[in-house]
Amino acid sequence: MSNWFAGQLSGIDWNTLGLNLVKSTWYILKVLILARLSYIVIIYFLRRLLVQRTGKILINERKANTLFPLLRSITFYVITFTFILSILKNVFSIETGTLLASASVLGVALGFGAQSFIKDIIGGFFILFEDQYAVGEYIKAGEFSGTVEEIGIRATRLRDWSGELHIIPNGSITAVTNFNRGKMRALVDIHLPYDEDIDHAMEVMHKVCDEVAGEYKDKIVDKPSVQGVIQFGEHNAVLRVIAYTKPNEQWELERELRRRVHKAFLNEGIRIPQAYTFKLHEK
């Protein structure tokens, strides 16, 4: 046995083997460096075109921030796949055409097991194609809500107000509420005891609305207005104020209206219920 093994080793052309090993290693290094440089150059131009926006602006900022991470991921996968095919063909002498054909057949066989993955990719495509939401927008998708940080090939990343990051597969997003498209409603309900003068209270609220409209005019689309009495509760009447703001400004306006109405009521001697609870519409 040892003699047979020694004979096999003696039949090897070590010079040729070493030369081929050096050539293969050098080829892998060249392709790896070329792939890395290609990725860096492509990402550099994508970043300048979409994120830094030094050239001609072709699309708006939010769409640019949405497309950049997606194109970055696609670029990485395409370059990596090309690198692997090149190594298999030129180093290991594997026919990539046959390999791709076999992979396509295997892909069909595995397709049933990868339905959720394919569903996520298709869902992501339609999210981008239909422009349902973009990076930086505040949305609600199912039970989760937050600011969109990234729309990937497979999943969407949402950051909520507590700082938690939600990673939601695109295929599971069946309904989306977007809080950044069009004007948004700010709604404040004010509870007033029945023994207080409603007309006086509404007059004070009108003054507050005019003050807020002047100070927040750059954030308001339709200025605050007192709708009047909308409900008679068990112990209190309910007065409502409504305004329309630019996206993501409605919560701040609601908070400011509540604060100023409360302060104005105190200055005018208008009592508010001790068990007073505002109807909150905050994030």
Residue frames as qw, qx, qy, qz and C-alpha x, y, z in Angstrom:
[[0.000, 0.885, 0.465, 0.000, 0.00, 0.00, 0.00],
 [0.299, -0.816, 0.106, 0.483, 2.75, 2.43, 0.92],
 [0.424, -0.148, 0.599, 0.663, 4.63, 1.56, -2.26],
 [0.245, 0.613, 0.658, 0.361, 1.46, 2.28, -4.33],
 [0.115, -0.943, -0.258, 0.176, 0.95, 5.63, -2.60],
 [0.394, -0.617, 0.330, 0.596, 4.61, 6.56, -3.13],
 [0.413, 0.159, 0.679, 0.586, 4.28, 5.62, -6.78],
 [0.127, 0.822, 0.532, 0.156, 1.25, 7.85, -7.19],
 [0.234, -0.907, -0.011, 0.349, 3.07, 10.78, -5.61],
 [0.463, -0.373, 0.502, 0.628, 6.15, 10.23, -7.76],
 [0.377, 0.418, 0.679, 0.470, 3.95, 10.42, -10.87],
 [0.028, 0.926, 0.347, -0.149, 2.81, 13.95, -10.07],
 [0.496, 0.449, 0.049, 0.742, 4.45, 16.81, -11.90],
 [0.379, -0.657, -0.418, 0.501, 5.01, 19.06, -8.91],
 [0.228, -0.198, 0.178, 0.936, 6.36, 21.93, -10.98],
 [0.147, -0.335, -0.601, -0.711, 3.25, 22.02, -13.16],
 [0.403, -0.635, -0.658, 0.034, 0.97, 21.65, -10.13],
 [0.375, -0.519, -0.248, 0.727, 2.72, 24.48, -8.31],
 [0.102, -0.026, 0.341, 0.934, 2.58, 26.70, -11.38],
 [0.257, -0.479, -0.673, -0.501, -1.14, 26.04, -11.84],
 [0.426, -0.638, -0.560, 0.311, -1.77, 26.75, -8.17],
 [0.276, -0.370, -0.036, 0.886, 0.06, 30.07, -8.39],
 [0.044, -0.161, -0.517, -0.840, -1.84, 31.00, -11.58],
 [0.338, -0.575, -0.709, -0.228, -5.18, 30.07, -10.03],
 [0.399, -0.607, -0.418, 0.546, -4.44, 32.02, -6.86],
 [0.184, -0.228, 0.160, 0.943, -3.33, 35.05, -8.86],
 [0.143, -0.331, -0.636, -0.683, -6.44, 34.86, -11.04],
 [0.377, -0.653, -0.654, 0.060, -8.74, 34.68, -8.00],
 [0.346, -0.518, -0.213, 0.753, -6.98, 37.68, -6.45],
 [0.086, -0.011, 0.376, 0.923, -7.28, 39.67, -9.70],
 [0.260, -0.476, -0.678, -0.496, -10.97, 38.91, -10.07],
 [0.420, -0.636, -0.562, 0.321, -11.60, 39.63, -6.40],
 [0.267, -0.383, -0.038, 0.884, -9.82, 43.00, -6.64],
 [0.049, -0.148, -0.524, -0.837, -11.67, 43.83, -9.88],
 [0.332, -0.580, -0.714, -0.207, -15.03, 42.91, -8.29],
 [0.389, -0.608, -0.414, 0.555, -14.28, 45.01, -5.23],
 [0.174, -0.236, 0.168, 0.941, -13.19, 48.00, -7.31],
 [0.138, -0.333, -0.657, -0.662, -16.26, 47.67, -9.53],
 [0.363, -0.659, -0.655, 0.073, -18.52, 47.66, -6.50],
 [0.341, -0.525, -0.209, 0.751, -16.78, 50.72, -4.99],
 [0.087, -0.049, 0.372, 0.923, -16.97, 52.68, -8.26],
 [0.225, -0.464, -0.706, -0.485, -20.63, 51.85, -8.89],
 [0.395, -0.682, -0.558, 0.262, -21.64, 52.71, -5.32],
 [0.309, -0.345, -0.029, 0.886, -19.62, 55.92, -5.51],
 [0.063, -0.115, -0.456, -0.880, -21.52, 57.11, -8.60],
 [0.350, -0.558, -0.716, -0.231, -24.87, 55.94, -7.19],
 [0.399, -0.587, -0.442, 0.548, -24.20, 57.85, -3.98],
 [0.165, -0.236, 0.129, 0.949, -23.24, 61.02, -5.87],
 [0.163, -0.242, -0.612, -0.735, -26.24, 60.75, -8.17],
 [0.470, -0.538, -0.645, -0.270, -28.89, 59.81, -5.61],
 [0.571, -0.609, -0.424, 0.350, -27.72, 60.78, -2.12],
 [0.381, -0.399, -0.009, 0.834, -25.25, 63.65, -2.49],
 [0.352, 0.798, 0.490, 0.008, -27.16, 64.91, -5.55],
 [0.317, -0.545, 0.223, 0.743, -24.25, 66.89, -6.98],
 [0.155, 0.053, 0.663, 0.730, -25.44, 66.56, -10.55],
 [0.397, -0.162, -0.324, -0.843, -28.76, 67.13, -12.25],
 [0.377, 0.016, 0.740, -0.557, -31.63, 66.19, -9.95],
 [0.301, -0.031, -0.780, -0.548, -33.72, 63.55, -11.72],
 [0.540, -0.488, -0.664, -0.171, -35.91, 62.36, -8.85],
 [0.368, -0.796, 0.087, -0.472, -36.94, 63.78, -5.49],
 [0.027, -0.591, 0.710, -0.381, -34.95, 63.21, -2.32],
 [0.700, -0.194, 0.546, -0.418, -37.17, 60.59, -0.72],
 [0.928, 0.346, 0.006, -0.139, -37.26, 58.43, -3.85],
 [0.459, 0.670, -0.542, 0.216, -33.49, 58.76, -4.12],
 [0.264, -0.477, 0.718, -0.434, -33.03, 57.62, -0.51],
 [0.861, 0.036, 0.356, -0.362, -35.37, 54.72, -1.23],
 [0.852, 0.498, -0.153, -0.050, -33.62, 53.55, -4.39],
 [0.167, 0.757, -0.609, 0.171, -30.04, 53.84, -3.14],
 [0.468, -0.373, 0.766, -0.234, -30.00, 50.95, -0.60],
 [0.864, 0.282, 0.357, -0.218, -31.99, 48.78, -3.02],
 [0.662, 0.708, -0.243, 0.024, -29.58, 49.41, -5.93],
 [0.087, -0.692, 0.689, -0.198, -26.65, 48.88, -3.57],
 [0.703, -0.148, 0.660, -0.221, -27.97, 45.44, -2.62],
 [0.845, 0.497, 0.162, -0.111, -28.65, 44.49, -6.25],
 [0.382, 0.804, -0.451, 0.067, -25.14, 45.61, -7.24],
 [0.346, -0.538, 0.743, -0.197, -23.56, 43.51, -4.50],
 [0.796, 0.070, 0.574, -0.179, -25.46, 40.35, -5.46],
 [0.750, 0.657, -0.009, -0.072, -24.82, 40.75, -9.20],
 [0.224, 0.781, -0.572, 0.113, -21.08, 41.33, -8.76],
 [0.497, -0.392, 0.742, -0.222, -20.78, 38.45, -6.27],
 [0.855, 0.270, 0.409, -0.171, -22.65, 36.09, -8.60],
 [0.629, 0.748, -0.211, 0.001, -20.48, 37.11, -11.57],
 [0.076, -0.717, 0.674, -0.160, -17.33, 36.63, -9.49],
 [0.681, -0.178, 0.683, -0.193, -18.33, 33.11, -8.46],
 [0.842, 0.484, 0.213, -0.105, -19.19, 32.10, -12.03],
 [0.412, 0.815, -0.404, 0.048, -15.85, 33.42, -13.29],
 [0.292, -0.563, 0.753, -0.173, -13.92, 31.44, -10.67],
 [0.797, 0.058, 0.570, -0.192, -15.84, 28.24, -11.41],
 [0.777, 0.623, 0.069, -0.057, -15.24, 28.54, -15.15],
 [0.430, 0.796, -0.385, 0.180, -11.60, 29.68, -15.27],
 [0.197, -0.597, 0.718, -0.297, -10.16, 28.01, -12.18],
 [0.573, -0.087, 0.776, -0.249, -12.16, 24.81, -11.80],
 [0.122, 0.157, -0.770, -0.606, -13.02, 24.41, -15.53],
 [0.262, 0.414, 0.824, -0.284, -16.72, 24.03, -14.81],
 [0.051, 0.345, 0.576, 0.739, -19.07, 24.83, -17.68],
 [0.127, 0.194, 0.430, -0.873, -21.18, 27.65, -16.28],
 [0.491, 0.039, -0.391, -0.777, -23.80, 27.22, -19.02],
 [0.584, -0.153, -0.791, -0.102, -24.50, 23.68, -17.90],
 [0.242, -0.172, -0.679, 0.671, -24.35, 24.81, -14.28],
 [0.273, 0.103, 0.107, -0.951, -26.92, 27.56, -14.92],
 [0.597, -0.058, -0.566, -0.565, -29.21, 25.13, -16.71],
 [0.515, -0.187, -0.808, 0.213, -28.97, 22.72, -13.80],
 [0.077, -0.147, -0.491, 0.855, -29.56, 25.55, -11.38],
 [0.426, -0.017, -0.180, -0.887, -32.70, 26.59, -13.25],
 [0.653, -0.167, -0.689, -0.268, -34.09, 23.07, -13.00],
 [0.428, -0.199, -0.705, 0.529, -33.15, 22.93, -9.34],
 [0.095, 0.014, 0.200, -0.975, -34.70, 26.36, -8.88],
 [0.580, -0.167, -0.413, -0.682, -38.02, 25.08, -10.22],
 [0.650, -0.211, -0.726, 0.079, -37.84, 22.13, -7.86],
 [0.356, -0.229, -0.548, 0.722, -37.08, 24.38, -4.91],
 [0.109, -0.324, -0.201, -0.918, -39.52, 27.06, -6.00],
 [0.583, -0.541, -0.504, -0.336, -42.37, 25.57, -4.01],
 [0.671, -0.441, -0.407, 0.435, -40.25, 25.71, -0.88],
 [0.342, -0.156, -0.047, 0.925, -39.17, 29.30, -1.59],
 [0.029, 0.695, 0.593, 0.406, -42.60, 30.72, -2.28],
 [0.325, -0.868, -0.275, 0.254, -42.45, 33.13, 0.65],
 [0.457, -0.418, 0.252, 0.744, -39.08, 34.44, -0.53],
 [0.224, 0.287, 0.598, 0.714, -40.38, 35.00, -4.05],
 [0.144, -0.806, -0.559, -0.130, -43.52, 36.59, -2.63],
 [0.391, -0.744, -0.102, 0.532, -41.38, 39.05, -0.65],
 [0.360, -0.175, 0.421, 0.814, -39.40, 40.04, -3.74],
 [0.065, 0.513, 0.652, 0.555, -42.53, 40.53, -5.84],
 [0.274, -0.838, -0.453, 0.130, -44.13, 42.50, -2.99],
 [0.406, -0.579, 0.078, 0.703, -41.08, 44.76, -2.79],
 [0.274, 0.136, 0.555, 0.773, -41.21, 45.34, -6.54],
 [0.077, -0.698, -0.603, -0.379, -44.83, 46.50, -6.40],
 [0.384, -0.773, -0.278, 0.421, -44.12, 48.71, -3.35],
 [0.334, -0.402, 0.272, 0.808, -41.49, 50.56, -5.38],
 [0.164, 0.272, 0.674, 0.667, -43.36, 50.47, -8.69],
 [0.180, -0.747, -0.582, -0.266, -46.57, 51.86, -7.17],
 [0.168, 0.409, -0.282, 0.851, -44.65, 54.26, -4.90],
 [0.561, -0.608, -0.547, -0.124, -46.67, 53.16, -1.86],
 [0.474, -0.873, 0.026, 0.115, -44.14, 54.69, 0.53],
 [0.586, 0.639, -0.298, 0.400, -40.55, 55.93, 0.58],
 [0.638, -0.133, -0.440, 0.618, -37.62, 56.16, 2.97],
 [0.114, 0.070, -0.241, 0.961, -38.23, 58.82, 5.61],
 [0.483, -0.332, -0.292, -0.756, -42.01, 58.56, 5.54],
 [0.294, -0.120, 0.757, -0.572, -44.10, 57.58, 8.56],
 [0.595, -0.020, -0.584, -0.552, -46.36, 54.63, 7.82],
 [0.619, -0.194, 0.624, -0.435, -48.43, 51.94, 9.48],
 [0.546, 0.254, -0.720, -0.344, -48.15, 48.43, 8.08],
 [0.662, -0.253, -0.706, -0.012, -50.33, 45.90, 9.87],
 [0.617, -0.711, -0.312, 0.125, -49.64, 46.07, 13.60],
 [0.615, -0.287, 0.008, 0.734, -46.40, 48.02, 13.18],
 [0.222, 0.947, 0.175, 0.154, -45.88, 51.72, 12.61],
 [0.569, -0.582, 0.162, 0.559, -42.81, 53.89, 12.30],
 [0.240, 0.833, -0.280, -0.412, -40.49, 55.77, 9.98],
 [0.935, 0.338, 0.053, 0.096, -39.24, 53.85, 6.94],
 [0.391, -0.736, 0.444, 0.329, -35.47, 53.42, 7.20],
 [0.033, -0.390, 0.793, 0.467, -34.93, 51.08, 4.27],
 [0.849, 0.299, 0.151, -0.408, -36.85, 49.26, 1.56],
 [0.270, -0.449, 0.811, 0.261, -34.88, 46.16, 0.65],
 [0.375, 0.143, -0.768, -0.500, -35.36, 43.43, -1.91],
 [0.413, -0.228, -0.882, -0.006, -37.00, 41.19, 0.67],
 [0.371, -0.622, -0.614, 0.315, -38.05, 43.33, 3.63],
 [0.007, 0.784, 0.071, 0.617, -38.93, 46.83, 4.82],
 [0.498, -0.164, -0.549, 0.651, -37.32, 48.29, 7.97],
 [0.241, -0.797, -0.259, -0.489, -39.43, 50.53, 10.23],
 [0.356, 0.045, -0.556, 0.750, -38.14, 52.47, 13.24],
 [0.318, -0.754, -0.539, -0.202, -40.88, 53.28, 15.74],
 [0.103, -0.857, 0.097, -0.495, -40.95, 56.10, 18.29],
 [0.758, -0.623, 0.193, -0.034, -39.51, 53.97, 21.08],
 [0.037, -0.731, 0.654, 0.193, -36.45, 53.22, 18.94],
 [0.697, -0.034, 0.717, -0.005, -37.37, 49.62, 18.12],
 [0.221, 0.417, -0.620, -0.626, -36.57, 48.42, 14.61],
 [0.760, 0.229, 0.520, -0.314, -39.25, 46.34, 12.88],
 [0.018, 0.333, -0.771, -0.542, -38.18, 44.20, 9.91],
 [0.675, 0.333, 0.443, -0.487, -41.29, 43.33, 7.92],
 [0.421, 0.050, 0.779, 0.461, -41.22, 40.93, 4.93],
 [0.216, 0.203, -0.273, -0.915, -42.57, 42.76, 1.88],
 [0.323, -0.157, -0.834, -0.418, -44.85, 39.86, 1.03],
 [0.248, -0.462, -0.790, 0.318, -46.70, 40.19, 4.35],
 [0.039, 0.332, 0.155, -0.930, -47.52, 43.88, 3.82],
 [0.163, 0.479, 0.816, 0.279, -51.11, 43.75, 2.59],
 [0.043, -0.901, -0.370, -0.223, -52.30, 47.20, 3.70],
 [0.501, -0.021, -0.173, 0.848, -50.35, 50.41, 4.30],
 [0.084, -0.941, -0.325, 0.037, -51.38, 53.69, 5.91],
 [0.560, 0.226, -0.007, 0.797, -49.08, 56.50, 4.78],
 [0.240, -0.826, -0.366, 0.354, -49.06, 59.60, 7.00],
 [0.324, -0.486, 0.244, 0.774, -46.91, 61.63, 4.61],
 [0.191, 0.265, 0.664, 0.673, -49.06, 61.97, 1.52],
 [0.163, -0.675, -0.456, -0.556, -51.22, 65.07, 1.31],
 [0.192, -0.539, 0.301, -0.763, -52.41, 67.26, 4.15],
 [0.429, -0.170, -0.848, 0.262, -52.90, 65.73, 7.59],
 [0.416, -0.704, -0.302, -0.490, -55.67, 66.46, 10.09],
 [0.204, 0.126, -0.652, 0.719, -54.97, 67.81, 13.57],
 [0.521, -0.535, -0.479, -0.462, -57.94, 67.19, 15.87],
 [0.154, 0.102, -0.661, 0.728, -58.36, 68.36, 19.48],
 [0.452, -0.599, -0.580, -0.317, -61.43, 67.76, 21.66],
 [0.049, 0.287, -0.456, 0.841, -61.94, 70.11, 24.59],
 [0.388, -0.502, -0.772, 0.027, -64.19, 69.05, 27.50],
 [0.066, -0.330, 0.153, -0.929, -66.16, 71.80, 29.20],
 [0.010, 0.296, 0.833, -0.466, -68.37, 71.51, 32.32],
 [0.016, 0.637, 0.683, 0.356, -72.06, 72.27, 31.75],
 [0.249, -0.856, -0.351, 0.288, -72.05, 75.14, 34.24],
 [0.345, -0.397, 0.250, 0.813, -69.51, 77.08, 32.14],
 [0.435, 0.726, 0.080, -0.526, -70.44, 79.55, 29.39],
 [0.771, 0.199, 0.510, 0.325, -69.99, 77.69, 26.10],
 [0.418, 0.868, 0.160, 0.213, -70.08, 80.87, 24.00],
 [0.224, -0.917, 0.329, 0.020, -67.34, 82.45, 26.10],
 [0.716, -0.324, 0.574, 0.229, -65.23, 79.29, 25.89],
 [0.705, 0.481, 0.425, 0.301, -65.63, 79.18, 22.09],
 [0.179, 0.977, -0.038, 0.108, -64.64, 82.86, 21.84],
 [0.437, -0.741, 0.496, 0.121, -61.44, 82.13, 23.79],
 [0.766, -0.003, 0.591, 0.254, -60.73, 79.10, 21.60],
 [0.555, 0.777, 0.234, 0.182, -61.17, 81.21, 18.44],
 [0.048, -0.955, 0.291, -0.012, -58.52, 83.63, 19.71],
 [0.625, -0.454, 0.611, 0.170, -56.15, 80.76, 20.45],
 [0.761, 0.363, 0.492, 0.218, -56.70, 79.34, 16.95],
 [0.368, 0.921, 0.022, 0.130, -55.89, 82.72, 15.35],
 [0.294, -0.836, 0.461, 0.056, -52.69, 83.02, 17.39],
 [0.714, -0.194, 0.645, 0.191, -51.54, 79.50, 16.50],
 [0.687, 0.614, 0.358, 0.148, -52.41, 80.01, 12.82],
 [0.202, 0.962, -0.173, 0.056, -50.17, 83.06, 12.68],
 [0.366, -0.715, 0.595, 0.029, -47.21, 81.45, 14.44],
 [0.592, -0.114, 0.785, 0.142, -47.39, 78.09, 12.65],
 [0.599, 0.647, 0.036, -0.471, -48.37, 79.33, 9.18],
 [0.266, 0.590, -0.713, -0.269, -45.38, 77.57, 7.57],
 [0.084, -0.103, 0.987, -0.089, -46.64, 74.21, 8.87],
 [0.420, 0.407, 0.649, -0.486, -50.40, 74.71, 8.47],
 [0.131, 0.212, 0.729, 0.637, -52.36, 74.07, 5.27],
 [0.312, -0.640, -0.448, -0.540, -55.82, 75.00, 6.63],
 [0.005, -0.406, 0.497, -0.767, -55.79, 77.10, 9.81],
 [0.115, -0.227, -0.896, 0.363, -57.39, 75.81, 13.04],
 [0.380, -0.307, -0.231, -0.842, -61.11, 76.38, 13.38],
 [0.286, -0.005, 0.762, -0.580, -63.56, 75.74, 16.20],
 [0.225, -0.189, -0.836, -0.463, -66.22, 73.31, 15.01],
 [0.535, -0.388, 0.014, -0.750, -68.45, 73.92, 18.03],
 [0.588, -0.246, 0.653, -0.409, -70.16, 71.42, 20.32],
 [0.470, 0.251, -0.761, -0.370, -69.88, 67.92, 18.89],
 [0.585, -0.208, -0.784, 0.019, -71.11, 65.91, 21.84],
 [0.471, -0.601, 0.225, -0.605, -72.86, 66.13, 25.21],
 [0.461, 0.143, -0.846, 0.228, -71.28, 63.73, 27.68],
 [0.524, -0.519, -0.666, 0.111, -72.44, 62.65, 31.10],
 [0.407, -0.705, -0.269, 0.514, -70.88, 65.64, 32.85],
 [0.216, -0.538, 0.255, 0.774, -69.30, 67.76, 30.10],
 [0.638, 0.737, 0.112, -0.192, -69.88, 69.23, 26.68],
 [0.705, -0.150, 0.428, 0.545, -67.21, 68.48, 24.07],
 [0.311, 0.888, -0.071, -0.331, -65.87, 71.25, 21.81],
 [0.845, 0.095, 0.360, 0.384, -63.74, 70.35, 18.80],
 [0.076, 0.841, -0.304, -0.441, -60.92, 72.14, 16.99],
 [0.855, 0.254, 0.385, 0.236, -59.75, 70.94, 13.56],
 [0.099, 0.836, -0.355, -0.406, -56.81, 72.03, 11.41],
 [0.928, 0.322, 0.114, 0.147, -54.89, 70.59, 8.45],
 [0.313, -0.806, 0.413, 0.286, -51.12, 70.55, 8.37],
 [0.499, 0.593, -0.614, -0.147, -48.21, 69.43, 6.27],
 [0.894, -0.053, -0.444, -0.003, -47.17, 65.78, 6.76],
 [0.694, -0.104, -0.508, 0.500, -45.84, 64.90, 10.22],
 [0.075, 0.284, -0.238, 0.926, -46.75, 68.31, 11.67],
 [0.534, -0.502, -0.405, -0.546, -50.22, 67.41, 12.95],
 [0.712, -0.401, -0.518, 0.253, -49.06, 65.95, 16.27],
 [0.377, -0.061, -0.246, 0.891, -47.04, 69.01, 17.26],
 [0.208, -0.326, -0.200, -0.901, -49.96, 71.28, 16.37],
 [0.649, -0.490, -0.524, -0.252, -52.38, 69.20, 18.47],
 [0.628, -0.315, -0.452, 0.550, -50.07, 69.41, 21.47],
 [0.196, 0.059, -0.075, 0.976, -49.69, 73.16, 21.07],
 [0.385, -0.429, -0.370, -0.729, -53.43, 73.73, 20.74],
 [0.685, -0.490, -0.538, 0.037, -54.13, 71.75, 23.91],
 [0.527, -0.205, -0.332, 0.755, -51.48, 73.66, 25.85],
 [0.044, 0.143, 0.060, 0.987, -52.68, 77.08, 24.73],
 [0.490, -0.485, -0.466, -0.554, -56.38, 76.38, 25.22],
 [0.672, -0.449, -0.523, 0.271, -55.67, 75.13, 28.73],
 [0.393, -0.136, -0.205, 0.886, -53.61, 78.23, 29.52],
 [0.142, -0.286, -0.254, -0.913, -56.23, 80.56, 28.02],
 [0.577, -0.529, -0.557, -0.279, -59.01, 78.91, 30.01],
 [0.594, -0.395, -0.446, 0.540, -57.06, 79.38, 33.23],
 [0.214, -0.001, -0.023, 0.977, -56.47, 83.05, 32.42],
 [0.334, -0.308, -0.345, -0.821, -60.17, 83.58, 31.70],
 [0.388, -0.159, 0.627, -0.656, -61.32, 81.71, 34.78],
 [0.809, 0.106, -0.300, -0.494, -62.93, 78.93, 32.76],
 [0.601, -0.381, 0.676, -0.189, -62.90, 75.70, 34.70],
 [0.573, 0.298, -0.702, -0.302, -61.98, 72.38, 33.16],
 [0.906, -0.305, -0.164, -0.244, -63.10, 68.99, 34.52],
 [0.414, -0.685, 0.593, -0.088, -60.81, 67.58, 37.20],
 [0.726, -0.042, 0.678, 0.102, -61.04, 64.14, 35.60],
 [0.505, 0.761, -0.110, -0.392, -60.40, 65.79, 32.24],
 [0.653, -0.154, 0.644, 0.368, -58.91, 63.54, 29.58],
 [0.324, 0.603, -0.344, -0.643, -58.02, 64.77, 26.10],
 [0.911, 0.309, 0.268, -0.052, -58.72, 62.58, 23.15],
 [0.328, -0.629, 0.536, 0.457, -55.18, 61.86, 22.04],
 [0.816, 0.569, 0.087, -0.055, -54.19, 61.48, 18.41],
 [0.079, -0.819, 0.551, 0.138, -50.47, 61.29, 18.91],
 [0.619, 0.408, -0.666, -0.085, -48.06, 58.83, 17.50]]
